[in-house]
Amino acid sequence: MRAVRDTHQTMQRIKVGIIGLVAVILLIAVASAILGSATRERPIATAGSAQPDVVANMAMTNTGAVAASDGSGEPLAELGVAPSTSNSQSAR
């Protein structure tokens, strides 16, 4: 009688374990599907937000203007935030 009871209890524990594993796998699959669909959506262009193509064009023109105006490549020195490292003497 005791051997029969142990097999029923063992089978019940195995069933509960398998159901738990299936539930966890199902939750992971649902979360993955939700996050996957969120990353595939196109970003919403809100009013007043920066447009990526305009910002890219501005950045390209700004670096071109700085390089053309001053070949030192020291933007902080141009703004007066840091001293210039060039060795040129100012005319007196």
C-alpha positions in Angstrom: 0.0 0.0 0.0 2.8 2.4 0.8 4.5 1.9 -2.6 1.3 2.9 -4.4 1.0 6.0 -2.4 4.6 7.1 -3.1 4.1 6.7 -6.9 1.0 8.8 -6.8 2.8 11.5 -4.8 5.8 11.4 -7.2 3.6 11.7 -10.3 1.7 14.6 -8.7 5.0 16.4 -8.0 6.2 15.8 -11.5 3.0 17.2 -13.0 3.2 20.3 -10.8 6.8 20.8 -11.8 6.1 20.5 -15.5 3.1 22.9 -15.3 5.3 25.4 -13.5 8.0 25.1 -16.2 5.4 25.5 -19.0 4.0 28.6 -17.2 7.4 30.2 -16.9 8.2 29.5 -20.6 4.8 30.9 -21.6 5.4 34.1 -19.6 8.8 34.6 -21.2 7.4 34.1 -24.6 4.6 36.7 -24.0 7.1 39.2 -22.6 9.4 38.6 -25.6 6.6 39.2 -28.1 5.5 42.4 -26.4 9.1 43.8 -26.2 9.8 42.7 -29.8 6.7 44.5 -31.1 7.6 47.6 -29.2 11.1 47.8 -30.8 9.8 47.3 -34.3 7.5 50.3 -34.2 8.5 53.5 -35.9 9.2 56.4 -33.5 6.4 59.0 -33.3 7.3 62.4 -34.6 5.8 64.8 -32.1 5.3 68.5 -32.7 8.4 70.5 -31.8 10.7 67.6 -31.6 14.0 67.5 -33.5 13.9 65.7 -36.9 16.9 63.3 -37.3 17.7 64.2 -40.8 17.8 68.0 -40.0 19.9 67.4 -36.9 22.4 65.3 -39.0 22.6 68.0 -41.6 23.2 70.7 -38.9 26.0 68.7 -37.3 27.7 68.2 -40.7 27.6 71.9 -41.5 28.7 72.9 -38.0 31.8 70.8 -38.1 32.6 72.0 -41.6 32.3 75.6 -40.6 34.6 75.2 -37.5 37.2 73.4 -39.6 37.1 76.0 -42.3 37.3 79.0 -39.9 40.0 77.7 -37.6 42.3 74.9 -38.3 43.3 74.4 -34.7 40.5 72.1 -33.9 40.0 73.5 -30.4 36.4 74.3 -29.9 36.8 75.0 -26.2 39.5 77.6 -26.9 37.2 79.2 -29.5 34.5 79.6 -26.9 36.9 80.9 -24.3 36.4 78.0 -21.9 39.9 76.6 -22.1 43.2 78.2 -23.0 44.6 77.7 -26.5 47.5 75.3 -26.8 48.9 76.9 -30.0 52.3 78.6 -29.8 51.4 81.6 -31.9 52.3 85.0 -30.3 49.9 87.8 -30.5 51.0 91.0 -32.3 51.9 94.0 -30.1 
